Amino acid sequence: MKKFIKSMAVIATLGLSVGAVSVNAETKLDQLLEQVKKDRISEGKINRERENEFKAARADKQALLNKGKRQLKAEQDRGDRLAKQFSQNERTLGEKAAELETAKGDLGEIFGVVRRQANDTIGAITGSIISAQYPGREALLGKLAEAKELPNIAELEELWIALQTEMTESGKIAKFDTEVVDNEGGVSTQSVTRIGSFNLMNDTNYLIYNVQTSQVQPLGRAAESQYLNTVTGFAAASAGSLVPVYIDPSKGSILRLNTQKATLKERFDAGGPVGIIITIVLAIGLSIAIVRFFSLFLLQAKMRKQMKNTETPNTNNPLGRILTVYQENRNTDVESLELKLDEAILRELPSIDRGLNLIKIFAAIAPLLGLLGTVIGMILTFQQITLFGTGDPKIMAGSISMALVTTAEGLIAALPLILAHAIVSGQAKSVTNLLDQQSAGIVAAHSEKESA
C-alpha cells in the first residue's frame, strides 16, 4: 500500500509537471522517462523484498503449524492416557470404598463401645471420691462420649489410663492436702485421708465428696461417737499397725444418713407438751423414790444399831420407840402389852409407807399420759389429712411422731417408776416385818415372865 501511494504521488507529480512546464515538454519527457524507469526498478526491488518476507513468514507459520499439530497429538495421547488412568482410579476407588465400608462396620461397633464406655466411666469417675485427689479426669472422656468421629489411639489410651487409674487407686490408702468446705461455708486446706474409693476423713471426722460442687465437705453433722472414735484412732495410729475403721461402700451416703437420724433431744421434743408432762411425772416419782430409799436405808441402819442395845431404847428410830412403849408398859398384862405394841406399830406405819402410793400412782399415770399423747397425735394427723390430703407424708410426720413418741415416753417412765416402787416398798415391808418380829418377841418374852 505504501508503494502504491508513492507511485500515485509520482504520477500526480508527473501530471502537474506536464501541466506546469508545457514549454519544456520535450526536454522534461526524457527526464520523466528516466525517473519512471528508476521508480520501476525501485518498486520491483521492494516487491521482491516483500515477496521474500512473505515466503519467510510462510515458512515460519508452517513450522508453528507443524509444532502445534505435534503438541495437539501429544496432548491427545496424554488425554487418552489420563482417561484410561481415571477409569482405573475409579475402579480402585470403588474397591477401596467397599473395603472401607467393611472395615468401618467393625470400627463403628468399636466406636459405639468406646462412647458407651466413656459415658459409663464419666459417671463412675464423677461420683468417685478419688476425683477429690485427682480432679478433672472426666474432661477428655466427655469429648470421647460426644465425639462424632472414630477415636484415635491416643484417645483410646486416655480411656484406658482413666479406667486403670480408678482401679489402681481404689485399692490404696492415700493422704493428700485439699480444700475442705466447712458447714459455715468457709474454705480451709486440710490433710485428708482417702481409704480406697470408700471413705474420706480428716483427723477428727468423716468427710464426703460433693459431686455437684466437686468439693470435699463434712457430713453435715458430727457422726456418732462410736464412729468418730475409729477416726481419731486411725489418725493416731503408727505406720504398720492395724486399726479398725468403718468402711462406707456408698462413698459416705450411709454415714450421712446416719447423721440425719433424730437425736435423743429431737425425739424428746417430738413428744410435745404431753412428753414434757410425762418427764415431769417421771422426775417427781424418781425423786420421791430416791428420797424414800435413802430414808428407809438410814432407818434400817438405826434399827440394826438399836437391836444391838435393846435395853436403852432411842426414840430416833421406830424400833426404839417400840421398845420405849414396852419399857413404859412392862408391868401390864400380855394382852394389854400386845395391844399397846400394835398401836405403836400402827403409828409408825404411815411414816414408813410415806410416798409409796404416790410412786405407784405416777407409775400408773405415765402410760395413760402416753396414751393421751397418742390420741392427740392421731387427732392432729387426721386434721392435717383433712386440710392437706395424703400427698406429702412430711406434713403428717410431726403428729405421728407425737403419737408414737408419747407412747414410748409413757412406757419408759412407767418402767423405772414400777421398779422404784417395788424396791422402796420392799424396804418398807422389811422395816415393818422387823418391827412385827421384835414386837412378837417382846410379847413372847413378857408372857414367859408372867408364866414363871
C-alpha positions as CSV (number, residue, x, y, z in Angstrom):
1,M,0.0,0.0,0.0
2,K,2.9,2.3,0.8
3,K,4.4,1.7,-2.6
4,F,1.1,2.2,-4.3
5,I,0.6,5.6,-2.6
6,K,4.1,6.5,-3.5
7,S,3.5,5.6,-7.2
8,M,0.3,7.6,-7.3
9,A,2.1,10.6,-5.8
10,V,4.8,10.2,-8.5
11,I,2.1,10.1,-11.2
12,A,0.3,13.1,-9.8
13,T,3.6,14.9,-9.7
14,L,4.1,13.9,-13.3
15,G,0.8,15.3,-14.3
16,L,1.5,18.5,-12.5
17,S,4.9,18.7,-14.1
18,V,3.4,18.2,-17.5
19,G,0.8,20.8,-17.0
20,A,3.3,23.3,-15.5
21,V,6.0,23.0,-18.0
22,S,4.3,22.8,-21.3
23,V,7.0,24.8,-22.8
24,N,9.8,22.5,-21.9
25,A,7.8,19.2,-22.6
26,E,10.2,17.6,-24.8
27,T,13.1,18.4,-22.5
28,K,11.3,17.0,-19.5
29,L,9.9,13.9,-21.1
30,D,13.3,12.2,-21.2
31,Q,13.9,13.0,-17.6
32,L,10.4,11.7,-16.7
33,L,11.1,8.5,-18.5
34,E,14.3,8.1,-16.7
35,Q,12.5,8.8,-13.4
36,V,9.8,6.2,-14.2
37,K,12.4,3.6,-15.0
38,K,14.2,4.2,-11.8
39,D,11.0,4.1,-9.9
40,R,10.0,0.8,-11.6
41,I,13.4,-0.7,-10.7
42,S,13.0,0.5,-7.1
43,E,9.4,-0.8,-6.9
44,G,10.4,-4.2,-8.3
45,K,13.1,-4.4,-5.7
46,I,10.6,-3.5,-3.0
47,N,8.2,-6.2,-4.3
48,R,10.8,-8.8,-4.3
49,E,11.7,-7.9,-0.7
50,R,8.1,-8.1,0.2
51,E,7.8,-11.5,-1.6
52,N,10.8,-12.8,0.2
53,E,9.4,-11.6,3.5
54,F,6.1,-13.3,2.8
55,K,7.8,-16.6,1.9
56,A,10.0,-16.4,5.0
57,A,6.9,-15.7,7.1
58,R,5.0,-18.5,5.4
59,A,7.8,-21.0,6.3
60,D,7.7,-19.8,10.0
61,K,3.9,-20.2,10.1
62,Q,4.2,-23.7,8.7
63,A,6.8,-24.6,11.3
64,L,4.5,-23.2,14.0
65,L,1.6,-25.2,12.5
66,N,3.6,-28.4,12.5
67,K,4.7,-27.7,16.1
68,G,1.1,-27.1,17.1
69,K,0.0,-30.3,15.4
70,R,2.7,-32.2,17.3
71,Q,1.6,-30.7,20.6
72,L,-2.0,-31.5,19.8
73,K,-1.1,-35.1,19.1
74,A,0.9,-35.3,22.4
75,E,-2.0,-33.8,24.4
76,Q,-4.4,-36.1,22.7
77,D,-2.2,-39.1,23.6
78,R,-1.9,-37.7,27.2
79,G,-5.6,-37.3,27.4
80,D,-6.1,-40.9,26.4
81,R,-3.7,-42.0,29.0
82,L,-5.3,-39.8,31.7
83,A,-8.7,-41.1,30.7
84,K,-7.5,-44.6,31.0
85,Q,-5.8,-43.9,34.3
86,F,-9.0,-42.1,35.5
87,S,-11.1,-45.1,34.7
88,Q,-8.6,-47.3,36.6
89,N,-8.7,-45.0,39.6
90,E,-12.4,-45.0,39.6
91,R,-12.4,-48.8,39.8
92,T,-9.7,-48.7,42.5
93,L,-11.8,-46.1,44.5
94,G,-14.8,-48.3,44.3
95,E,-12.9,-51.2,45.6
96,K,-11.3,-49.2,48.4
97,A,-14.7,-47.7,49.3
98,A,-16.1,-51.2,49.6
99,E,-13.1,-52.2,51.8
100,L,-13.6,-49.1,53.9
101,E,-17.3,-49.9,54.5
102,T,-16.4,-53.4,55.5
103,A,-13.7,-52.1,57.9
104,K,-15.9,-49.3,59.1
105,G,-18.5,-51.8,60.2
106,D,-16.1,-53.2,62.8
107,L,-14.8,-49.8,63.7
108,G,-18.3,-48.4,64.0
109,E,-19.0,-51.1,66.6
110,I,-15.8,-50.2,68.4
111,F,-16.8,-46.6,68.2
112,G,-20.1,-47.4,69.9
113,V,-18.4,-49.4,72.6
114,V,-15.9,-46.6,73.2
115,R,-18.7,-43.9,73.5
116,R,-20.7,-46.2,75.9
117,Q,-17.7,-47.0,78.0
118,A,-16.7,-43.3,78.1
119,N,-20.2,-42.4,79.4
120,D,-20.0,-45.2,82.0
121,T,-16.5,-44.1,83.0
122,I,-17.6,-40.5,83.3
123,G,-20.4,-41.5,85.7
124,A,-18.0,-43.6,87.8
125,I,-15.2,-41.1,87.9
126,T,-17.5,-38.1,88.6
127,G,-19.1,-39.8,91.6
128,S,-15.8,-41.3,92.8
129,I,-14.1,-39.9,95.9
130,I,-10.8,-40.5,94.0
131,S,-11.7,-37.4,92.0
132,A,-11.1,-35.4,95.2
133,Q,-7.4,-36.2,94.8
134,Y,-7.3,-36.3,91.0
135,P,-9.8,-33.7,89.7
136,G,-10.5,-33.0,86.0
137,R,-10.2,-36.6,84.8
138,E,-13.6,-36.6,83.1
139,A,-12.8,-33.7,80.6
140,L,-11.2,-35.9,77.9
141,L,-13.8,-38.7,78.5
142,G,-16.5,-36.1,77.9
143,K,-15.0,-35.4,74.4
144,L,-14.9,-39.1,73.7
145,A,-18.6,-39.5,74.8
146,E,-19.7,-36.7,72.5
147,A,-17.3,-37.4,69.5
148,K,-18.9,-37.8,66.1
149,E,-15.8,-39.5,64.5
150,L,-13.7,-42.5,65.3
151,P,-11.3,-42.0,68.2
152,N,-7.6,-42.2,67.7
153,I,-5.0,-44.3,69.5
154,A,-4.1,-41.5,71.9
155,E,-7.8,-41.0,73.0
156,L,-8.3,-44.8,73.4
157,E,-5.1,-44.8,75.6
158,E,-6.5,-42.0,77.7
159,L,-9.7,-44.0,78.3
160,W,-7.6,-47.0,79.3
161,I,-5.5,-44.9,81.7
162,A,-8.6,-43.4,83.3
163,L,-10.0,-46.9,83.9
164,Q,-6.7,-48.2,85.1
165,T,-6.2,-45.3,87.5
166,E,-9.6,-45.8,89.0
167,M,-9.0,-49.5,89.6
168,T,-5.5,-48.9,91.0
169,E,-6.4,-46.1,93.3
170,S,-9.4,-47.9,94.7
171,G,-7.1,-50.3,96.4
172,K,-4.9,-47.7,98.0
173,I,-4.9,-45.6,101.2
174,A,-3.7,-42.2,100.3
175,K,-3.1,-39.0,102.2
176,F,-3.2,-35.6,100.4
177,D,-3.9,-31.9,101.0
178,T,-7.1,-30.4,99.6
179,E,-9.6,-27.7,100.3
180,V,-12.4,-28.6,102.6
181,V,-15.6,-26.5,102.9
182,D,-17.0,-26.4,106.4
183,N,-20.7,-26.2,107.4
184,E,-20.5,-22.4,107.6
185,G,-19.2,-22.0,104.0
186,G,-15.5,-21.3,105.0
187,V,-12.8,-23.0,103.0
188,S,-9.5,-24.3,104.5
189,T,-6.8,-26.6,103.3
190,Q,-6.6,-29.8,105.3
191,S,-4.8,-33.1,105.2
192,V,-7.3,-35.7,104.1
193,T,-7.0,-39.5,104.2
194,R,-8.7,-41.5,101.4
195,I,-9.4,-45.2,102.0
196,G,-9.7,-46.7,98.5
197,S,-12.9,-45.4,96.9
198,F,-14.9,-45.7,100.1
199,N,-14.1,-43.1,102.7
200,L,-12.7,-39.6,103.1
201,M,-11.7,-38.4,106.6
202,N,-9.5,-35.9,108.4
203,D,-8.1,-36.3,111.8
204,T,-11.4,-35.9,113.6
205,N,-14.3,-36.7,111.4
206,Y,-15.6,-38.4,108.2
207,L,-15.8,-36.3,105.1
208,I,-17.8,-36.7,101.8
209,Y,-17.1,-35.6,98.2
210,N,-19.8,-33.4,96.8
211,V,-20.3,-34.4,93.2
212,Q,-22.3,-31.2,92.3
213,T,-19.7,-28.8,93.6
214,S,-16.6,-31.0,93.2
215,Q,-15.6,-30.1,96.8
216,V,-14.8,-32.0,100.0
217,Q,-17.1,-31.2,102.9
218,P,-18.2,-32.6,106.3
219,L,-21.1,-34.9,106.7
220,G,-23.3,-32.0,107.9
221,R,-23.4,-33.1,111.5
222,A,-20.8,-35.0,113.5
223,A,-21.2,-38.8,113.4
224,E,-21.9,-40.8,116.5
225,S,-19.1,-41.3,118.9
226,Q,-18.6,-45.0,118.1
227,Y,-17.7,-43.9,114.5
228,L,-15.6,-40.9,115.5
229,N,-13.5,-43.0,117.9
230,T,-12.3,-45.1,114.9
231,V,-11.4,-41.9,113.0
232,T,-9.3,-40.5,115.9
233,G,-7.8,-43.9,116.5
234,F,-6.8,-44.2,112.8
235,A,-5.3,-40.7,112.8
236,A,-3.2,-41.5,115.9
237,A,-2.1,-44.9,114.7
238,S,1.5,-45.5,113.8
239,A,2.7,-46.9,110.5
240,G,2.2,-50.7,110.1
241,S,-0.3,-51.0,112.9
242,L,-3.8,-52.5,112.5
243,V,-6.6,-50.1,113.4
244,P,-10.3,-50.8,112.9
245,V,-12.2,-48.3,110.9
246,Y,-15.7,-48.2,109.5
247,I,-15.9,-48.5,105.7
248,D,-18.9,-47.0,103.8
249,P,-19.3,-48.7,100.4
250,S,-21.8,-46.0,99.4
251,K,-19.0,-43.4,99.5
252,G,-20.4,-41.6,102.5
253,S,-24.1,-41.8,101.9
254,I,-24.8,-44.3,104.6
255,L,-22.7,-42.2,107.1
256,R,-24.5,-39.1,106.1
257,L,-27.9,-40.8,106.5
258,N,-26.8,-42.0,109.9
259,T,-26.0,-38.4,111.0
260,Q,-29.5,-37.4,109.9
261,K,-31.1,-39.7,112.4
262,A,-33.0,-37.8,115.1
263,T,-31.0,-37.2,118.3
264,L,-32.4,-38.1,121.8
265,K,-33.3,-34.4,122.3
266,E,-35.1,-34.2,119.0
267,R,-37.1,-37.4,119.8
268,F,-37.9,-35.9,123.2
269,D,-39.1,-32.7,121.6
270,A,-41.3,-34.7,119.2
271,G,-43.4,-35.6,122.2
272,G,-44.6,-32.1,122.6
273,P,-46.4,-30.9,125.8
274,V,-47.5,-34.4,126.8
275,G,-44.0,-35.6,126.6
276,I,-42.9,-32.8,129.0
277,I,-45.6,-33.7,131.4
278,I,-44.6,-37.4,131.3
279,T,-41.0,-36.3,132.0
280,I,-42.1,-34.2,135.0
281,V,-44.1,-37.2,136.4
282,L,-41.1,-39.4,136.0
283,A,-38.8,-36.9,137.6
284,I,-41.1,-36.4,140.6
285,G,-41.7,-40.1,141.0
286,L,-38.0,-41.0,140.9
287,S,-37.1,-38.1,143.3
288,I,-39.6,-39.4,145.8
289,A,-38.4,-43.0,145.3
290,I,-34.7,-41.9,145.8
291,V,-35.6,-39.9,148.9
292,R,-37.6,-42.7,150.4
293,F,-34.9,-45.3,149.5
294,F,-32.2,-43.4,151.4
295,S,-34.6,-42.6,154.3
296,L,-35.5,-46.2,154.8
297,F,-31.9,-47.2,154.3
298,L,-30.8,-44.9,157.1
299,L,-33.8,-46.0,159.2
300,Q,-32.8,-49.7,158.8
301,A,-29.3,-48.8,159.9
302,K,-30.6,-47.1,163.0
303,M,-32.8,-50.1,163.7
304,R,-30.0,-52.6,163.3
305,K,-28.0,-50.5,165.7
306,Q,-30.9,-50.4,168.2
307,M,-31.2,-54.2,168.0
308,K,-27.7,-54.4,169.5
309,N,-28.8,-52.4,172.5
310,T,-32.4,-53.2,173.3
311,E,-32.1,-52.2,177.0
312,T,-31.6,-48.5,176.2
313,P,-34.1,-47.5,173.5
314,N,-33.6,-44.5,171.3
315,T,-36.6,-42.6,170.0
316,N,-34.9,-41.7,166.7
317,N,-36.0,-45.0,165.1
318,P,-39.3,-47.0,165.1
319,L,-37.8,-49.9,167.0
320,G,-36.5,-47.6,169.7
321,R,-39.9,-46.1,170.1
322,I,-41.5,-49.6,170.2
323,L,-39.0,-50.6,173.0
324,T,-39.9,-47.4,174.8
325,V,-43.6,-48.4,174.8
326,Y,-42.5,-51.8,176.2
327,Q,-40.5,-50.1,178.9
328,E,-43.4,-48.0,179.8
329,N,-45.8,-50.9,179.9
330,R,-43.5,-53.6,181.3
331,N,-45.8,-54.4,184.3
332,T,-49.0,-54.7,182.3
333,D,-50.6,-58.0,181.3
334,V,-49.8,-59.7,178.0
335,E,-53.0,-58.7,176.2
336,S,-52.6,-55.0,177.1
337,L,-48.9,-55.0,176.2
338,E,-49.7,-56.6,172.8
339,L,-52.4,-54.0,172.1
340,K,-50.0,-51.2,173.2
341,L,-47.3,-52.5,170.9
342,D,-49.7,-53.0,167.9
343,E,-50.8,-49.5,168.4
344,A,-47.2,-48.2,168.4
345,I,-46.5,-50.2,165.2
346,L,-49.6,-48.7,163.6
347,R,-48.4,-45.2,164.4
348,E,-45.1,-46.0,162.7
349,L,-46.6,-47.4,159.5
350,P,-47.6,-44.0,157.9
351,S,-44.1,-42.6,158.2
352,I,-42.6,-45.9,156.8
353,D,-45.1,-46.1,153.9
354,R,-45.0,-42.4,153.1
355,G,-44.7,-41.7,149.4
356,L,-45.2,-45.3,148.2
357,N,-48.7,-44.8,147.0
358,L,-47.6,-41.6,145.1
359,I,-44.9,-43.5,143.3
360,K,-47.4,-46.2,142.5
361,I,-49.9,-43.6,141.1
362,F,-47.2,-41.9,139.0
363,A,-46.3,-45.4,137.5
364,A,-49.9,-45.8,136.6
365,I,-50.4,-42.3,135.3
366,A,-47.3,-42.3,132.9
367,P,-48.6,-44.9,130.4
368,L,-52.0,-43.2,130.5
369,L,-50.4,-39.9,129.6
370,G,-48.6,-41.7,126.8
371,L,-51.9,-43.0,125.5
372,L,-53.3,-39.4,125.8
373,G,-50.4,-38.1,123.6
374,T,-51.1,-40.9,121.1
375,V,-54.7,-39.9,120.8
376,I,-53.8,-36.2,120.5
377,G,-51.2,-37.0,117.8
378,M,-53.8,-39.1,115.8
379,I,-56.3,-36.3,116.1
380,L,-53.8,-33.8,114.7
381,T,-52.9,-36.3,112.0
382,F,-56.4,-36.7,110.8
383,Q,-56.9,-32.9,110.9
384,Q,-53.9,-32.5,108.6
385,I,-55.1,-35.2,106.3
386,T,-58.4,-33.3,106.1
387,L,-56.7,-30.0,105.3
388,F,-53.8,-31.1,103.0
389,G,-54.6,-34.7,102.0
390,T,-52.1,-37.5,102.0
391,G,-49.8,-36.3,99.2
392,D,-47.0,-35.3,101.4
393,P,-46.2,-37.6,104.3
394,K,-43.9,-35.0,105.8
395,I,-46.9,-32.9,106.8
396,M,-48.2,-35.7,109.0
397,A,-44.8,-36.8,110.3
398,G,-44.8,-34.4,113.3
399,S,-48.2,-35.5,114.5
400,I,-47.4,-39.2,114.0
401,S,-44.1,-38.7,115.8
402,M,-46.0,-37.2,118.8
403,A,-48.4,-40.1,118.8
404,L,-45.6,-42.7,118.9
405,V,-43.1,-40.9,121.0
406,T,-45.5,-40.1,123.8
407,T,-46.5,-43.8,124.0
408,A,-42.8,-44.7,124.3
409,E,-42.2,-42.0,126.8
410,G,-45.1,-43.2,128.9
411,L,-43.8,-46.7,128.9
412,I,-40.3,-45.6,129.6
413,A,-41.4,-43.5,132.5
414,A,-43.7,-46.3,133.9
415,L,-41.0,-49.0,133.9
416,P,-38.5,-47.3,136.3
417,L,-41.3,-46.0,138.5
418,I,-42.7,-49.5,138.9
419,L,-39.2,-50.8,139.7
420,A,-38.5,-48.0,142.1
421,H,-41.9,-48.6,143.8
422,A,-41.1,-52.3,144.2
423,I,-37.6,-51.5,145.7
424,V,-38.9,-48.9,148.2
425,S,-42.0,-51.0,149.0
426,G,-39.7,-53.9,149.7
427,Q,-37.6,-51.8,152.1
428,A,-40.7,-50.5,153.8
429,K,-42.0,-54.1,154.3
430,S,-38.7,-55.2,155.7
431,V,-38.9,-52.4,158.3
432,T,-42.5,-53.3,159.1
433,N,-41.6,-57.0,159.3
434,L,-38.7,-56.2,161.6
435,L,-41.0,-54.2,163.9
436,D,-43.5,-57.1,163.9
437,Q,-40.8,-59.6,164.7
438,Q,-39.5,-57.5,167.6
439,S,-43.0,-56.8,168.9
440,A,-43.8,-60.5,168.8
441,G,-40.6,-61.3,170.5
442,I,-41.2,-58.8,173.3
443,V,-44.8,-60.1,173.8
444,A,-43.5,-63.7,174.0
445,A,-40.7,-62.8,176.4
446,H,-43.2,-60.9,178.6
447,S,-45.6,-63.9,178.5
448,E,-42.8,-66.2,179.7
449,K,-42.0,-63.9,182.6
450,E,-45.6,-63.9,183.7
451,S,-45.9,-67.7,183.4
452,A,-42.8,-68.0,185.5
